[in-house]
Amino acid sequence: MIQAPDTPSDERASLPDEVLVAAAVARPAEFGALYERYLARVYRYLVTRTTSREEAADLTQGVFERAFDG
């Protein structure tokens, strides 16, 4: 994950989503913090709604691609 030089990753973990989103809008490299925060949750959700782990992984990738583009 790429970090802002003035914010250690342990501090970023406690930041509200709104702050992380604003950072990602200003610097797209900061999207990694949101990705790390939500990757497991999104994947777990999709695993329960699909027929295979591979499909869930593909859908998870699509979710984050759309979020990054948005």
CHARMM internal coordinates of N, CA and C (Angstrom, degrees):
IC EDIT
DIST 1 N 1 CA 1.4582
DIST 1 CA 1 C 1.5216
ANGL 1 N 1 CA 1 C 108.87
DIST 1 C 2 N 1.2963
ANGL 1 CA 1 C 2 N 115.69
DIHE 1 N 1 CA 1 C 2 N 139.14
DIST 2 N 2 CA 1.4538
ANGL 1 C 2 N 2 CA 121.51
DIHE 1 CA 1 C 2 N 2 CA 175.84
DIST 2 CA 2 C 1.5144
ANGL 2 N 2 CA 2 C 107.78
DIHE 1 C 2 N 2 CA 2 C -87.46
DIST 2 C 3 N 1.3108
ANGL 2 CA 2 C 3 N 116.65
DIHE 2 N 2 CA 2 C 3 N 131.91
DIST 3 N 3 CA 1.4530
ANGL 2 C 3 N 3 CA 121.22
DIHE 2 CA 2 C 3 N 3 CA -177.52
DIST 3 CA 3 C 1.5200
ANGL 3 N 3 CA 3 C 110.91
DIHE 2 C 3 N 3 CA 3 C -113.08
DIST 3 C 4 N 1.3210
ANGL 3 CA 3 C 4 N 114.09
DIHE 3 N 3 CA 3 C 4 N 151.99
DIST 4 N 4 CA 1.4520
ANGL 3 C 4 N 4 CA 118.69
DIHE 3 CA 3 C 4 N 4 CA 169.86
DIST 4 CA 4 C 1.5211
ANGL 4 N 4 CA 4 C 106.24
DIHE 3 C 4 N 4 CA 4 C -67.27
DIST 4 C 5 N 1.3113
ANGL 4 CA 4 C 5 N 118.85
DIHE 4 N 4 CA 4 C 5 N 137.49
DIST 5 N 5 CA 1.4566
ANGL 4 C 5 N 5 CA 120.35
DIHE 4 CA 4 C 5 N 5 CA -174.38
DIST 5 CA 5 C 1.5211
ANGL 5 N 5 CA 5 C 114.10
DIHE 4 C 5 N 5 CA 5 C -61.65
DIST 5 C 6 N 1.3202
ANGL 5 CA 5 C 6 N 118.04
DIHE 5 N 5 CA 5 C 6 N -23.71
DIST 6 N 6 CA 1.4549
ANGL 5 C 6 N 6 CA 119.76
DIHE 5 CA 5 C 6 N 6 CA -176.74
DIST 6 CA 6 C 1.5291
ANGL 6 N 6 CA 6 C 113.89
DIHE 5 C 6 N 6 CA 6 C -101.44
DIST 6 C 7 N 1.3268
ANGL 6 CA 6 C 7 N 118.52
DIHE 6 N 6 CA 6 C 7 N 6.32
DIST 7 N 7 CA 1.4523
ANGL 6 C 7 N 7 CA 120.92
DIHE 6 CA 6 C 7 N 7 CA -177.90
DIST 7 CA 7 C 1.5238
ANGL 7 N 7 CA 7 C 109.86
DIHE 6 C 7 N 7 CA 7 C -130.66
DIST 7 C 8 N 1.3373
ANGL 7 CA 7 C 8 N 117.75
DIHE 7 N 7 CA 7 C 8 N 105.30
DIST 8 N 8 CA 1.4632
ANGL 7 C 8 N 8 CA 119.96
DIHE 7 CA 7 C 8 N 8 CA 177.12
DIST 8 CA 8 C 1.5206
ANGL 8 N 8 CA 8 C 111.13
DIHE 7 C 8 N 8 CA 8 C -61.50
DIST 8 C 9 N 1.3346
ANGL 8 CA 8 C 9 N 116.68
DIHE 8 N 8 CA 8 C 9 N 151.67
DIST 9 N 9 CA 1.4614
ANGL 8 C 9 N 9 CA 120.50
DIHE 8 CA 8 C 9 N 9 CA -175.27
DIST 9 CA 9 C 1.5209
ANGL 9 N 9 CA 9 C 112.81
DIHE 8 C 9 N 9 CA 9 C -61.26
DIST 9 C 10 N 1.3381
ANGL 9 CA 9 C 10 N 119.05
DIHE 9 N 9 CA 9 C 10 N -32.59
DIST 10 N 10 CA 1.4633
ANGL 9 C 10 N 10 CA 119.98
DIHE 9 CA 9 C 10 N 10 CA 179.42
DIST 10 CA 10 C 1.5279
ANGL 10 N 10 CA 10 C 110.67
DIHE 9 C 10 N 10 CA 10 C -67.44
DIST 10 C 11 N 1.3077
ANGL 10 CA 10 C 11 N 118.00
DIHE 10 N 10 CA 10 C 11 N -33.60
DIST 11 N 11 CA 1.4675
ANGL 10 C 11 N 11 CA 120.82
DIHE 10 CA 10 C 11 N 11 CA 175.79
DIST 11 CA 11 C 1.5237
ANGL 11 N 11 CA 11 C 110.23
DIHE 10 C 11 N 11 CA 11 C -71.37
DIST 11 C 12 N 1.3078
ANGL 11 CA 11 C 12 N 117.18
DIHE 11 N 11 CA 11 C 12 N -37.71
DIST 12 N 12 CA 1.4643
ANGL 11 C 12 N 12 CA 121.25
DIHE 11 CA 11 C 12 N 12 CA -179.74
DIST 12 CA 12 C 1.5159
ANGL 12 N 12 CA 12 C 111.00
DIHE 11 C 12 N 12 CA 12 C -65.16
DIST 12 C 13 N 1.3159
ANGL 12 CA 12 C 13 N 117.35
DIHE 12 N 12 CA 12 C 13 N -30.85
DIST 13 N 13 CA 1.4571
ANGL 12 C 13 N 13 CA 120.58
DIHE 12 CA 12 C 13 N 13 CA 179.96
DIST 13 CA 13 C 1.5225
ANGL 13 N 13 CA 13 C 111.91
DIHE 12 C 13 N 13 CA 13 C -62.37
DIST 13 C 14 N 1.3222
ANGL 13 CA 13 C 14 N 117.25
DIHE 13 N 13 CA 13 C 14 N -25.93
DIST 14 N 14 CA 1.4595
ANGL 13 C 14 N 14 CA 120.12
DIHE 13 CA 13 C 14 N 14 CA -178.49
DIST 14 CA 14 C 1.5288
ANGL 14 N 14 CA 14 C 112.70
DIHE 13 C 14 N 14 CA 14 C -96.79
DIST 14 C 15 N 1.3231
ANGL 14 CA 14 C 15 N 117.57
DIHE 14 N 14 CA 14 C 15 N -1.31
DIST 15 N 15 CA 1.4574
ANGL 14 C 15 N 15 CA 120.18
DIHE 14 CA 14 C 15 N 15 CA -179.86
DIST 15 CA 15 C 1.5247
ANGL 15 N 15 CA 15 C 110.80
DIHE 14 C 15 N 15 CA 15 C -73.17
DIST 15 C 16 N 1.3201
ANGL 15 CA 15 C 16 N 117.49
DIHE 15 N 15 CA 15 C 16 N 144.77
DIST 16 N 16 CA 1.4751
ANGL 15 C 16 N 16 CA 119.69
DIHE 15 CA 15 C 16 N 16 CA 176.64
DIST 16 CA 16 C 1.5296
ANGL 16 N 16 CA 16 C 111.01
DIHE 15 C 16 N 16 CA 16 C -66.02
DIST 16 C 17 N 1.3187
ANGL 16 CA 16 C 17 N 115.23
DIHE 16 N 16 CA 16 C 17 N 155.71
DIST 17 N 17 CA 1.4663
ANGL 16 C 17 N 17 CA 120.73
DIHE 16 CA 16 C 17 N 17 CA 179.64
DIST 17 CA 17 C 1.5151
ANGL 17 N 17 CA 17 C 111.93
DIHE 16 C 17 N 17 CA 17 C -54.93
DIST 17 C 18 N 1.3173
ANGL 17 CA 17 C 18 N 117.28
DIHE 17 N 17 CA 17 C 18 N -39.66
DIST 18 N 18 CA 1.4653
ANGL 17 C 18 N 18 CA 120.78
DIHE 17 CA 17 C 18 N 18 CA -177.58
DIST 18 CA 18 C 1.5257
ANGL 18 N 18 CA 18 C 111.29
DIHE 17 C 18 N 18 CA 18 C -58.84
DIST 18 C 19 N 1.3092
ANGL 18 CA 18 C 19 N 116.76
DIHE 18 N 18 CA 18 C 19 N -37.66
DIST 19 N 19 CA 1.4645
ANGL 18 C 19 N 19 CA 120.94
DIHE 18 CA 18 C 19 N 19 CA 179.75
DIST 19 CA 19 C 1.5325
ANGL 19 N 19 CA 19 C 109.78
DIHE 18 C 19 N 19 CA 19 C -69.68
DIST 19 C 20 N 1.3363
ANGL 19 CA 19 C 20 N 115.72
DIHE 19 N 19 CA 19 C 20 N -42.27
DIST 20 N 20 CA 1.4632
ANGL 19 C 20 N 20 CA 119.12
DIHE 19 CA 19 C 20 N 20 CA 179.28
DIST 20 CA 20 C 1.5212
ANGL 20 N 20 CA 20 C 111.88
DIHE 19 C 20 N 20 CA 20 C -66.05
DIST 20 C 21 N 1.3232
ANGL 20 CA 20 C 21 N 117.20
DIHE 20 N 20 CA 20 C 21 N -38.33
DIST 21 N 21 CA 1.4637
ANGL 20 C 21 N 21 CA 120.76
DIHE 20 CA 20 C 21 N 21 CA 177.80
DIST 21 CA 21 C 1.5231
ANGL 21 N 21 CA 21 C 110.01
DIHE 20 C 21 N 21 CA 21 C -64.63
DIST 21 C 22 N 1.3191
ANGL 21 CA 21 C 22 N 116.96
DIHE 21 N 21 CA 21 C 22 N -45.17
DIST 22 N 22 CA 1.4655
ANGL 21 C 22 N 22 CA 120.20
DIHE 21 CA 21 C 22 N 22 CA 179.04
DIST 22 CA 22 C 1.5236
ANGL 22 N 22 CA 22 C 110.57
DIHE 21 C 22 N 22 CA 22 C -60.88
DIST 22 C 23 N 1.3217
ANGL 22 CA 22 C 23 N 117.20
DIHE 22 N 22 CA 22 C 23 N -40.25
DIST 23 N 23 CA 1.4658
ANGL 22 C 23 N 23 CA 120.56
DIHE 22 CA 22 C 23 N 23 CA 178.29
DIST 23 CA 23 C 1.5244
ANGL 23 N 23 CA 23 C 110.58
DIHE 22 C 23 N 23 CA 23 C -64.55
DIST 23 C 24 N 1.3434
ANGL 23 CA 23 C 24 N 116.78
DIHE 23 N 23 CA 23 C 24 N -40.08
DIST 24 N 24 CA 1.4678
ANGL 23 C 24 N 24 CA 120.49
DIHE 23 CA 23 C 24 N 24 CA -179.81
DIST 24 CA 24 C 1.5230
ANGL 24 N 24 CA 24 C 111.63
DIHE 23 C 24 N 24 CA 24 C -68.72
DIST 24 C 25 N 1.3284
ANGL 24 CA 24 C 25 N 117.10
DIHE 24 N 24 CA 24 C 25 N -33.25
DIST 25 N 25 CA 1.4698
ANGL 24 C 25 N 25 CA 120.21
DIHE 24 CA 24 C 25 N 25 CA 177.44
DIST 25 CA 25 C 1.5272
ANGL 25 N 25 CA 25 C 109.39
DIHE 24 C 25 N 25 CA 25 C -67.40
DIST 25 C 26 N 1.3251
ANGL 25 CA 25 C 26 N 115.93
DIHE 25 N 25 CA 25 C 26 N -42.12
DIST 26 N 26 CA 1.4624
ANGL 25 C 26 N 26 CA 120.15
DIHE 25 CA 25 C 26 N 26 CA -179.03
DIST 26 CA 26 C 1.5260
ANGL 26 N 26 CA 26 C 111.85
DIHE 25 C 26 N 26 CA 26 C -71.86
DIST 26 C 27 N 1.3206
ANGL 26 CA 26 C 27 N 115.90
DIHE 26 N 26 CA 26 C 27 N -38.18
DIST 27 N 27 CA 1.4682
ANGL 26 C 27 N 27 CA 121.42
DIHE 26 CA 26 C 27 N 27 CA -178.65
DIST 27 CA 27 C 1.5194
ANGL 27 N 27 CA 27 C 108.07
DIHE 26 C 27 N 27 CA 27 C -138.18
DIST 27 C 28 N 1.3338
ANGL 27 CA 27 C 28 N 119.01
DIHE 27 N 27 CA 27 C 28 N 100.07
DIST 28 N 28 CA 1.4638
ANGL 27 C 28 N 28 CA 121.53
DIHE 27 CA 27 C 28 N 28 CA -176.22
DIST 28 CA 28 C 1.5290
ANGL 28 N 28 CA 28 C 114.45
DIHE 27 C 28 N 28 CA 28 C -52.22
DIST 28 C 29 N 1.3141
ANGL 28 CA 28 C 29 N 117.96
DIHE 28 N 28 CA 28 C 29 N -26.44
DIST 29 N 29 CA 1.4678
ANGL 28 C 29 N 29 CA 120.36
DIHE 28 CA 28 C 29 N 29 CA 178.48
DIST 29 CA 29 C 1.5264
ANGL 29 N 29 CA 29 C 111.57
DIHE 28 C 29 N 29 CA 29 C -62.66
DIST 29 C 30 N 1.3062
ANGL 29 CA 29 C 30 N 117.07
DIHE 29 N 29 CA 29 C 30 N -20.50
DIST 30 N 30 CA 1.4660
ANGL 29 C 30 N 30 CA 121.80
DIHE 29 CA 29 C 30 N 30 CA -179.97
DIST 30 CA 30 C 1.5285
ANGL 30 N 30 CA 30 C 112.56
DIHE 29 C 30 N 30 CA 30 C -77.28
DIST 30 C 31 N 1.3287
ANGL 30 CA 30 C 31 N 118.07
DIHE 30 N 30 CA 30 C 31 N -6.39
DIST 31 N 31 CA 1.4590
ANGL 30 C 31 N 31 CA 121.16
DIHE 30 CA 30 C 31 N 31 CA 179.04
DIST 31 CA 31 C 1.5301
ANGL 31 N 31 CA 31 C 111.35
DIHE 30 C 31 N 31 CA 31 C -60.20
DIST 31 C 32 N 1.2933
ANGL 31 CA 31 C 32 N 116.91
DIHE 31 N 31 CA 31 C 32 N -23.93
DIST 32 N 32 CA 1.4672
ANGL 31 C 32 N 32 CA 121.57
DIHE 31 CA 31 C 32 N 32 CA -179.15
DIST 32 CA 32 C 1.5113
ANGL 32 N 32 CA 32 C 113.46
DIHE 31 C 32 N 32 CA 32 C -55.76
DIST 32 C 33 N 1.3197
ANGL 32 CA 32 C 33 N 117.62
DIHE 32 N 32 CA 32 C 33 N -33.43
DIST 33 N 33 CA 1.4695
ANGL 32 C 33 N 33 CA 120.33
DIHE 32 CA 32 C 33 N 33 CA 179.50
DIST 33 CA 33 C 1.5211
ANGL 33 N 33 CA 33 C 110.54
DIHE 32 C 33 N 33 CA 33 C -65.21
DIST 33 C 34 N 1.3173
ANGL 33 CA 33 C 34 N 117.57
DIHE 33 N 33 CA 33 C 34 N -40.61
DIST 34 N 34 CA 1.4645
ANGL 33 C 34 N 34 CA 120.91
DIHE 33 CA 33 C 34 N 34 CA 177.11
DIST 34 CA 34 C 1.5191
ANGL 34 N 34 CA 34 C 110.72
DIHE 33 C 34 N 34 CA 34 C -69.09
DIST 34 C 35 N 1.3160
ANGL 34 CA 34 C 35 N 116.36
DIHE 34 N 34 CA 34 C 35 N -40.38
DIST 35 N 35 CA 1.4620
ANGL 34 C 35 N 35 CA 121.32
DIHE 34 CA 34 C 35 N 35 CA 177.89
DIST 35 CA 35 C 1.5233
ANGL 35 N 35 CA 35 C 110.13
DIHE 34 C 35 N 35 CA 35 C -57.97
DIST 35 C 36 N 1.3091
ANGL 35 CA 35 C 36 N 116.89
DIHE 35 N 35 CA 35 C 36 N -49.77
DIST 36 N 36 CA 1.4624
ANGL 35 C 36 N 36 CA 120.71
DIHE 35 CA 35 C 36 N 36 CA -179.42
DIST 36 CA 36 C 1.5301
ANGL 36 N 36 CA 36 C 111.71
DIHE 35 C 36 N 36 CA 36 C -63.38
DIST 36 C 37 N 1.3086
ANGL 36 CA 36 C 37 N 116.89
DIHE 36 N 36 CA 36 C 37 N -37.40
DIST 37 N 37 CA 1.4599
ANGL 36 C 37 N 37 CA 120.58
DIHE 36 CA 36 C 37 N 37 CA -178.83
DIST 37 CA 37 C 1.5294
ANGL 37 N 37 CA 37 C 111.70
DIHE 36 C 37 N 37 CA 37 C -66.50
DIST 37 C 38 N 1.3244
ANGL 37 CA 37 C 38 N 117.42
DIHE 37 N 37 CA 37 C 38 N -38.52
DIST 38 N 38 CA 1.4613
ANGL 37 C 38 N 38 CA 120.54
DIHE 37 CA 37 C 38 N 38 CA -170.38
DIST 38 CA 38 C 1.5236
ANGL 38 N 38 CA 38 C 115.96
DIHE 37 C 38 N 38 CA 38 C -109.84
DIST 38 C 39 N 1.3132
ANGL 38 CA 38 C 39 N 119.25
DIHE 38 N 38 CA 38 C 39 N -6.80
DIST 39 N 39 CA 1.4613
ANGL 38 C 39 N 39 CA 121.56
DIHE 38 CA 38 C 39 N 39 CA -176.48
DIST 39 CA 39 C 1.5286
ANGL 39 N 39 CA 39 C 112.29
DIHE 38 C 39 N 39 CA 39 C -54.82
DIST 39 C 40 N 1.2984
ANGL 39 CA 39 C 40 N 117.78
DIHE 39 N 39 CA 39 C 40 N -53.74
DIST 40 N 40 CA 1.4684
ANGL 39 C 40 N 40 CA 120.73
DIHE 39 CA 39 C 40 N 40 CA -176.46
DIST 40 CA 40 C 1.5247
ANGL 40 N 40 CA 40 C 111.36
DIHE 39 C 40 N 40 CA 40 C -63.70
DIST 40 C 41 N 1.3178
ANGL 40 CA 40 C 41 N 117.35
DIHE 40 N 40 CA 40 C 41 N -40.34
DIST 41 N 41 CA 1.4708
ANGL 40 C 41 N 41 CA 120.67
DIHE 40 CA 40 C 41 N 41 CA -179.23
DIST 41 CA 41 C 1.5234
ANGL 41 N 41 CA 41 C 111.71
DIHE 40 C 41 N 41 CA 41 C -64.67
DIST 41 C 42 N 1.3148
ANGL 41 CA 41 C 42 N 115.69
DIHE 41 N 41 CA 41 C 42 N -45.51
DIST 42 N 42 CA 1.4673
ANGL 41 C 42 N 42 CA 119.59
DIHE 41 CA 41 C 42 N 42 CA -179.42
DIST 42 CA 42 C 1.5223
ANGL 42 N 42 CA 42 C 109.74
DIHE 41 C 42 N 42 CA 42 C -64.76
DIST 42 C 43 N 1.3175
ANGL 42 CA 42 C 43 N 116.85
DIHE 42 N 42 CA 42 C 43 N -44.81
DIST 43 N 43 CA 1.4585
ANGL 42 C 43 N 43 CA 120.54
DIHE 42 CA 42 C 43 N 43 CA -179.53
DIST 43 CA 43 C 1.5310
ANGL 43 N 43 CA 43 C 111.23
DIHE 42 C 43 N 43 CA 43 C -62.28
DIST 43 C 44 N 1.3342
ANGL 43 CA 43 C 44 N 116.94
DIHE 43 N 43 CA 43 C 44 N -46.76
DIST 44 N 44 CA 1.4765
ANGL 43 C 44 N 44 CA 119.69
DIHE 43 CA 43 C 44 N 44 CA 179.17
DIST 44 CA 44 C 1.5217
ANGL 44 N 44 CA 44 C 111.11
DIHE 43 C 44 N 44 CA 44 C -59.03
DIST 44 C 45 N 1.3054
ANGL 44 CA 44 C 45 N 116.45
DIHE 44 N 44 CA 44 C 45 N -42.61
DIST 45 N 45 CA 1.4606
ANGL 44 C 45 N 45 CA 120.18
DIHE 44 CA 44 C 45 N 45 CA 178.90
DIST 45 CA 45 C 1.5292
ANGL 45 N 45 CA 45 C 110.31
DIHE 44 C 45 N 45 CA 45 C -60.13
DIST 45 C 46 N 1.3238
ANGL 45 CA 45 C 46 N 116.88
DIHE 45 N 45 CA 45 C 46 N -46.95
DIST 46 N 46 CA 1.4594
ANGL 45 C 46 N 46 CA 120.85
DIHE 45 CA 45 C 46 N 46 CA -176.77
DIST 46 CA 46 C 1.5273
ANGL 46 N 46 CA 46 C 112.16
DIHE 45 C 46 N 46 CA 46 C -70.53
DIST 46 C 47 N 1.3222
ANGL 46 CA 46 C 47 N 118.03
DIHE 46 N 46 CA 46 C 47 N -31.01
DIST 47 N 47 CA 1.4665
ANGL 46 C 47 N 47 CA 120.41
DIHE 46 CA 46 C 47 N 47 CA 176.91
DIST 47 CA 47 C 1.5222
ANGL 47 N 47 CA 47 C 109.91
DIHE 46 C 47 N 47 CA 47 C -61.35
DIST 47 C 48 N 1.3264
ANGL 47 CA 47 C 48 N 116.94
DIHE 47 N 47 CA 47 C 48 N -37.52
DIST 48 N 48 CA 1.4704
ANGL 47 C 48 N 48 CA 119.79
DIHE 47 CA 47 C 48 N 48 CA -178.86
DIST 48 CA 48 C 1.5221
ANGL 48 N 48 CA 48 C 112.07
DIHE 47 C 48 N 48 CA 48 C -75.39
DIST 48 C 49 N 1.3226
ANGL 48 CA 48 C 49 N 117.70
DIHE 48 N 48 CA 48 C 49 N -14.25
DIST 49 N 49 CA 1.4638
ANGL 48 C 49 N 49 CA 121.27
DIHE 48 CA 48 C 49 N 49 CA -176.04
DIST 49 CA 49 C 1.5282
ANGL 49 N 49 CA 49 C 114.00
DIHE 48 C 49 N 49 CA 49 C -109.26
DIST 49 C 50 N 1.3291
ANGL 49 CA 49 C 50 N 116.93
DIHE 49 N 49 CA 49 C 50 N -1.23
DIST 50 N 50 CA 1.4611
ANGL 49 C 50 N 50 CA 120.21
DIHE 49 CA 49 C 50 N 50 CA -177.77
DIST 50 CA 50 C 1.5291
ANGL 50 N 50 CA 50 C 110.46
DIHE 49 C 50 N 50 CA 50 C -122.47
DIST 50 C 51 N 1.3188
ANGL 50 CA 50 C 51 N 115.78
DIHE 50 N 50 CA 50 C 51 N 176.17
DIST 51 N 51 CA 1.4585
ANGL 50 C 51 N 51 CA 120.08
DIHE 50 CA 50 C 51 N 51 CA -176.87
DIST 51 CA 51 C 1.5266
ANGL 51 N 51 CA 51 C 113.80
DIHE 50 C 51 N 51 CA 51 C -94.68
DIST 51 C 52 N 1.3337
ANGL 51 CA 51 C 52 N 117.88
DIHE 51 N 51 CA 51 C 52 N -10.04
DIST 52 N 52 CA 1.4643
ANGL 51 C 52 N 52 CA 119.60
DIHE 51 CA 51 C 52 N 52 CA 179.60
DIST 52 CA 52 C 1.5238
ANGL 52 N 52 CA 52 C 110.72
DIHE 51 C 52 N 52 CA 52 C -151.06
DIST 52 C 53 N 1.3167
ANGL 52 CA 52 C 53 N 114.41
DIHE 52 N 52 CA 52 C 53 N 157.65
DIST 53 N 53 CA 1.4676
ANGL 52 C 53 N 53 CA 120.25
DIHE 52 CA 52 C 53 N 53 CA 176.73
DIST 53 CA 53 C 1.5317
ANGL 53 N 53 CA 53 C 110.81
DIHE 52 C 53 N 53 CA 53 C -67.13
DIST 53 C 54 N 1.3222
ANGL 53 CA 53 C 54 N 116.48
DIHE 53 N 53 CA 53 C 54 N -33.66
DIST 54 N 54 CA 1.4623
ANGL 53 C 54 N 54 CA 119.75
DIHE 53 CA 53 C 54 N 54 CA 178.88
DIST 54 CA 54 C 1.5233
ANGL 54 N 54 CA 54 C 111.26
DIHE 53 C 54 N 54 CA 54 C -64.45
DIST 54 C 55 N 1.3321
ANGL 54 CA 54 C 55 N 115.70
DIHE 54 N 54 CA 54 C 55 N -42.12
DIST 55 N 55 CA 1.4641
ANGL 54 C 55 N 55 CA 119.48
DIHE 54 CA 54 C 55 N 55 CA 177.72
DIST 55 CA 55 C 1.5270
ANGL 55 N 55 CA 55 C 110.33
DIHE 54 C 55 N 55 CA 55 C -64.37
DIST 55 C 56 N 1.3237
ANGL 55 CA 55 C 56 N 116.35
DIHE 55 N 55 CA 55 C 56 N -41.30
DIST 56 N 56 CA 1.4655
ANGL 55 C 56 N 56 CA 120.32
DIHE 55 CA 55 C 56 N 56 CA 178.22
DIST 56 CA 56 C 1.5271
ANGL 56 N 56 CA 56 C 110.69
DIHE 55 C 56 N 56 CA 56 C -62.57
DIST 56 C 57 N 1.3226
ANGL 56 CA 56 C 57 N 117.15
DIHE 56 N 56 CA 56 C 57 N -40.44
DIST 57 N 57 CA 1.4680
ANGL 56 C 57 N 57 CA 120.72
DIHE 56 CA 56 C 57 N 57 CA 178.52
DIST 57 CA 57 C 1.5237
ANGL 57 N 57 CA 57 C 111.03
DIHE 56 C 57 N 57 CA 57 C -64.54
DIST 57 C 58 N 1.3321
ANGL 57 CA 57 C 58 N 116.71
DIHE 57 N 57 CA 57 C 58 N -42.85
DIST 58 N 58 CA 1.4663
ANGL 57 C 58 N 58 CA 120.25
DIHE 57 CA 57 C 58 N 58 CA 178.42
DIST 58 CA 58 C 1.5315
ANGL 58 N 58 CA 58 C 110.86
DIHE 57 C 58 N 58 CA 58 C -62.78
DIST 58 C 59 N 1.3175
ANGL 58 CA 58 C 59 N 116.27
DIHE 58 N 58 CA 58 C 59 N -43.95
DIST 59 N 59 CA 1.4651
ANGL 58 C 59 N 59 CA 119.94
DIHE 58 CA 58 C 59 N 59 CA 179.57
DIST 59 CA 59 C 1.5202
ANGL 59 N 59 CA 59 C 111.41
DIHE 58 C 59 N 59 CA 59 C -66.23
DIST 59 C 60 N 1.3201
ANGL 59 CA 59 C 60 N 116.56
DIHE 59 N 59 CA 59 C 60 N -37.98
DIST 60 N 60 CA 1.4689
ANGL 59 C 60 N 60 CA 120.59
DIHE 59 CA 59 C 60 N 60 CA 177.74
DIST 60 CA 60 C 1.5214
ANGL 60 N 60 CA 60 C 109.82
DIHE 59 C 60 N 60 CA 60 C -60.99
DIST 60 C 61 N 1.3142
ANGL 60 CA 60 C 61 N 116.45
DIHE 60 N 60 CA 60 C 61 N -44.04
DIST 61 N 61 CA 1.4667
ANGL 60 C 61 N 61 CA 120.42
DIHE 60 CA 60 C 61 N 61 CA 177.33
DIST 61 CA 61 C 1.5227
ANGL 61 N 61 CA 61 C 110.10
DIHE 60 C 61 N 61 CA 61 C -58.57
DIST 61 C 62 N 1.3187
ANGL 61 CA 61 C 62 N 116.70
DIHE 61 N 61 CA 61 C 62 N -44.33
DIST 62 N 62 CA 1.4605
ANGL 61 C 62 N 62 CA 120.29
DIHE 61 CA 61 C 62 N 62 CA 179.88
DIST 62 CA 62 C 1.5188
ANGL 62 N 62 CA 62 C 112.89
DIHE 61 C 62 N 62 CA 62 C -62.78
DIST 62 C 63 N 1.3236
ANGL 62 CA 62 C 63 N 116.13
DIHE 62 N 62 CA 62 C 63 N -39.06
DIST 63 N 63 CA 1.4637
ANGL 62 C 63 N 63 CA 120.19
DIHE 62 CA 62 C 63 N 63 CA 178.62
DIST 63 CA 63 C 1.5231
ANGL 63 N 63 CA 63 C 109.98
DIHE 62 C 63 N 63 CA 63 C -59.39
DIST 63 C 64 N 1.3300
ANGL 63 CA 63 C 64 N 116.29
DIHE 63 N 63 CA 63 C 64 N -47.91
DIST 64 N 64 CA 1.4647
ANGL 63 C 64 N 64 CA 119.02
DIHE 63 CA 63 C 64 N 64 CA -177.64
DIST 64 CA 64 C 1.5232
ANGL 64 N 64 CA 64 C 112.52
DIHE 63 C 64 N 64 CA 64 C -72.18
DIST 64 C 65 N 1.3152
ANGL 64 CA 64 C 65 N 118.00
DIHE 64 N 64 CA 64 C 65 N -30.97
DIST 65 N 65 CA 1.4610
ANGL 64 C 65 N 65 CA 119.58
DIHE 64 CA 64 C 65 N 65 CA 175.29
DIST 65 CA 65 C 1.5243
ANGL 65 N 65 CA 65 C 110.20
DIHE 64 C 65 N 65 CA 65 C -64.24
DIST 65 C 66 N 1.3373
ANGL 65 CA 65 C 66 N 116.04
DIHE 65 N 65 CA 65 C 66 N -44.91
DIST 66 N 66 CA 1.4810
ANGL 65 C 66 N 66 CA 119.42
DIHE 65 CA 65 C 66 N 66 CA 179.33
DIST 66 CA 66 C 1.5279
ANGL 66 N 66 CA 66 C 110.91
DIHE 65 C 66 N 66 CA 66 C -65.50
DIST 66 C 67 N 1.3257
ANGL 66 CA 66 C 67 N 116.42
DIHE 66 N 66 CA 66 C 67 N -39.95
DIST 67 N 67 CA 1.4661
ANGL 66 C 67 N 67 CA 119.16
DIHE 66 CA 66 C 67 N 67 CA 179.11
DIST 67 CA 67 C 1.5352
ANGL 67 N 67 CA 67 C 110.35
DIHE 66 C 67 N 67 CA 67 C -64.07
DIST 67 C 68 N 1.3183
ANGL 67 CA 67 C 68 N 116.59
DIHE 67 N 67 CA 67 C 68 N -41.86
DIST 68 N 68 CA 1.4698
ANGL 67 C 68 N 68 CA 119.81
DIHE 67 CA 67 C 68 N 68 CA 179.55
DIST 68 CA 68 C 1.5177
ANGL 68 N 68 CA 68 C 111.00
DIHE 67 C 68 N 68 CA 68 C -64.53
DIST 68 C 69 N 1.3318
ANGL 68 CA 68 C 69 N 116.68
DIHE 68 N 68 CA 68 C 69 N -43.11
DIST 69 N 69 CA 1.4591
ANGL 68 C 69 N 69 CA 120.72
DIHE 68 CA 68 C 69 N 69 CA 179.67
DIST 69 CA 69 C 1.5264
ANGL 69 N 69 CA 69 C 112.03
DIHE 68 C 69 N 69 CA 69 C -66.76
DIST 69 C 70 N 1.3273
ANGL 69 CA 69 C 70 N 115.35
DIHE 69 N 69 CA 69 C 70 N -29.10
DIST 70 N 70 CA 1.4689
ANGL 69 C 70 N 70 CA 120.12
DIHE 69 CA 69 C 70 N 70 CA -178.00
DIST 70 CA 70 C 1.4793
ANGL 70 N 70 CA 70 C 111.60
DIHE 69 C 70 N 70 CA 70 C -79.19
END
COOR INIT
IC SEED 1 N 1 CA 1 C
IC BUILD
